[in-house]
Amino acid sequence: MVTEDAAPPPQRSGGPVIDTSVPHSARIWNFWLGGKDYYEADRVMGERILAHFPEIVENARANRYFLCRAVRYLVGTAGIRQFLDIGTGLPTVDNTHEIAQRLAPECRIVYVDNDPLVLAHARALLTSTAEGATDYLDADVRDTDAILARAARTLDLSRPVALMMLGVMQFVEEDGEAYATVARLLQALAPGSHLVLSHPSNALRGERMEEGVRQWNAGGGSPRIVLRTQAEISGLFTGLELLEPGVGSTGLWRPDLHDSGPPYAGDDFGGVARKV
């Protein structure tokens, strides 16, 4: 296992190339969540942001709990059995496939990320029930055609799919490209599909959240991050039927679906919506 104290693993020919000197979002997120899969550069950047915005740890946890609650709803209530999870991050406890297949073993999940360390861990850790399937694609969220073509090897896109986009669209800086990326993915999915999306905002803690993002971008974090307003995040759900309570702090989305403590009004905003 790679940690801030361990030597980097040997880079085998043809395998993923990991630049341990450049902090990366998936590994910093792992640091904030109390994991071990990060390097010294990730720890330094994570602590630098914490100094300006200590609530980021609670934000990260709230976003994780949001994923758990949304998957429980999608499988248990909406009857979804297929998931396309883009911006997977490093495997941890209760990944999408674990929650979904615990409730319905026949669920099929495709993960998408483009961090080499995520790829290395995904190959070893993302297993599946015998009844279902789990796959992993190495791709950027903007490579929509490639994602859809390769996901179709595991998922039946003529049937409803849950498109999971938690904490990924902030890395697409241009608004038009962000909206077009989400729209293109949804266009290829069948009616009855759902979008689960979260995105950091400055709506609650304003300047301190903005300073945390400035620290990230100025420090050479990969990739760069952009904040969006609640209205701009709502725009990512255009054309969909938003489920109650709409777009808001992810920590306040149906907290009764997960015994994760009291609701937390964090700075990640998002929601769940259905394609009709």
SVG drawing of the C-alpha trace seen along z (x, -y; Angstrom):
<svg xmlns="http://www.w3.org/2000/svg" viewBox="-40 -36 51 52">
<polyline fill="none" stroke="black" stroke-width="0.4" points="0.0,0.0 1.3,-3.5 1.5,-5.9 3.3,-9.2 5.9,-7.2 6.4,-4.5 8.7,-4.4 6.9,-4.7 6.1,-1.3 8.2,-0.3 6.8,-1.5 6.5,1.6 6.9,1.2 3.5,0.5 1.9,-0.1 0.4,-3.4 3.0,-6.1 2.5,-7.9 4.2,-11.3 4.5,-11.4 5.8,-15.0 2.5,-16.4 -0.5,-16.5 -3.6,-14.9 -7.3,-15.3 -8.1,-11.6 -5.1,-11.1 -5.7,-14.3 -9.4,-13.3 -8.1,-10.0 -5.9,-11.9 -8.9,-14.0 -11.0,-10.8 -8.4,-9.3 -7.0,-6.8 -3.4,-5.8 -3.2,-6.0 -1.4,-9.3 2.1,-10.6 4.0,-13.4 3.0,-16.0 -0.6,-15.1 -0.3,-15.4 1.4,-18.7 -1.3,-20.1 -4.1,-18.6 -2.8,-20.2 -2.2,-23.5 -5.9,-23.6 -7.0,-22.5 -5.2,-25.4 -7.4,-27.8 -10.5,-25.7 -10.7,-23.1 -14.3,-22.2 -13.0,-20.4 -12.8,-17.1 -16.5,-17.3 -17.3,-18.2 -15.5,-15.1 -17.3,-12.9 -20.7,-14.4 -20.1,-13.9 -19.3,-10.2 -22.4,-9.7 -24.4,-11.4 -23.1,-8.7 -24.2,-6.0 -27.7,-7.4 -28.2,-8.0 -27.2,-4.5 -29.5,-3.0 -32.3,-5.1 -31.6,-4.2 -31.4,-0.5 -34.1,-0.1 -36.7,-2.6 -35.9,-3.5 -35.1,0.1 -31.8,-0.9 -29.4,2.0 -26.7,0.3 -24.3,-2.4 -21.8,-4.5 -19.6,-6.1 -17.3,-8.8 -14.6,-10.3 -14.4,-7.2 -11.5,-8.2 -9.5,-5.7 -11.4,-2.6 -12.4,-2.9 -15.2,-1.4 -18.7,-1.3 -17.9,-2.0 -20.8,-2.2 -20.6,1.4 -20.4,2.7 -23.6,0.8 -25.5,1.6 -24.6,5.3 -25.3,5.7 -28.9,4.7 -29.2,6.3 -26.3,8.7 -27.1,8.5 -26.1,4.8 -23.6,3.9 -21.1,1.0 -18.6,-0.7 -16.1,-3.1 -14.2,-5.8 -11.2,-7.8 -7.9,-9.0 -5.5,-8.9 -2.9,-6.2 -3.0,-5.3 -6.7,-4.9 -6.2,-2.6 -3.6,-0.5 -5.9,-0.1 -9.1,0.5 -7.5,3.5 -6.9,5.1 -9.8,4.0 -12.9,3.5 -14.5,7.0 -18.0,8.1 -20.7,10.6 -21.1,13.6 -24.5,12.3 -23.4,8.8 -20.3,7.2 -17.8,4.5 -15.5,2.8 -13.1,-0.1 -12.2,-2.5 -9.2,-4.8 -10.6,-7.9 -11.2,-11.7 -14.8,-12.8 -14.7,-14.9 -14.0,-11.8 -17.7,-11.1 -17.7,-9.0 -15.0,-6.7 -16.6,-6.4 -20.0,-5.4 -18.6,-3.0 -16.5,-1.2 -19.2,-1.3 -21.6,0.4 -19.5,3.6 -20.7,4.0 -23.9,1.9 -27.0,2.2 -27.5,-1.5 -31.0,-0.8 -32.1,-0.3 -31.9,-2.8 -28.5,-3.7 -27.5,-5.8 -24.9,-8.3 -22.8,-9.1 -20.7,-12.3 -19.7,-13.2 -16.9,-15.7 -15.8,-15.6 -17.3,-18.5 -15.3,-21.1 -12.3,-20.0 -14.0,-21.1 -13.3,-24.9 -15.3,-26.2 -19.1,-26.3 -20.2,-25.5 -18.0,-22.5 -19.2,-21.3 -22.9,-21.5 -22.2,-19.9 -20.3,-17.0 -23.1,-16.1 -25.7,-16.6 -23.9,-14.3 -23.6,-11.5 -27.3,-11.8 -28.4,-11.9 -27.0,-8.4 -28.9,-7.0 -32.4,-5.5 -35.4,-7.2 -35.6,-6.3 -31.9,-6.9 -30.8,-9.1 -28.1,-11.7 -26.4,-11.9 -24.0,-14.9 -22.2,-16.9 -20.0,-20.0 -18.2,-22.4 -19.7,-25.8 -18.9,-29.0 -22.6,-29.5 -22.1,-28.8 -18.6,-29.7 -17.7,-32.1 -14.2,-33.6 -12.7,-30.8 -13.9,-28.2 -12.5,-30.4 -9.2,-30.7 -8.9,-26.9 -9.4,-26.6 -6.8,-29.4 -4.3,-27.4 -5.0,-24.3 -4.7,-26.0 -1.6,-28.1 0.1,-25.0 0.0,-23.1 -2.7,-20.7 -3.8,-18.4 -6.2,-19.1 -7.3,-22.7 -10.6,-23.4 -13.4,-25.8 -16.2,-26.7 -19.8,-27.2 -22.8,-28.8 -25.9,-26.9 -27.7,-28.2 -24.8,-27.1 -24.8,-23.7 -28.5,-23.4 -27.9,-24.1 -26.1,-20.8 -29.5,-19.1 -31.2,-20.9 -33.9,-18.9 -34.2,-16.4 -36.9,-15.8 -35.2,-16.8 -36.1,-14.7 -36.8,-16.3 -35.2,-18.2 -33.7,-19.6 -30.2,-21.0 -28.6,-21.9 -26.0,-20.8 -25.3,-17.1 -25.2,-16.6 -28.9,-17.5 -30.1,-15.2 -32.5,-12.7 -30.3,-12.1 -32.7,-9.5 -31.4,-7.1 -28.0,-6.7 -27.1,-6.5 -24.2,-8.8 -24.9,-11.2 -26.8,-14.5 -27.3,-16.3 -24.3,-18.5 -24.7,-21.6 -21.5,-21.4 -20.1,-23.3 -20.6,-20.5 -23.9,-21.1 -25.8,-18.5 -28.8,-16.4 -30.5,-13.4 -32.6,-13.8 -34.4,-11.4 -34.4,-11.4 -38.0,-11.3"/>
</svg>
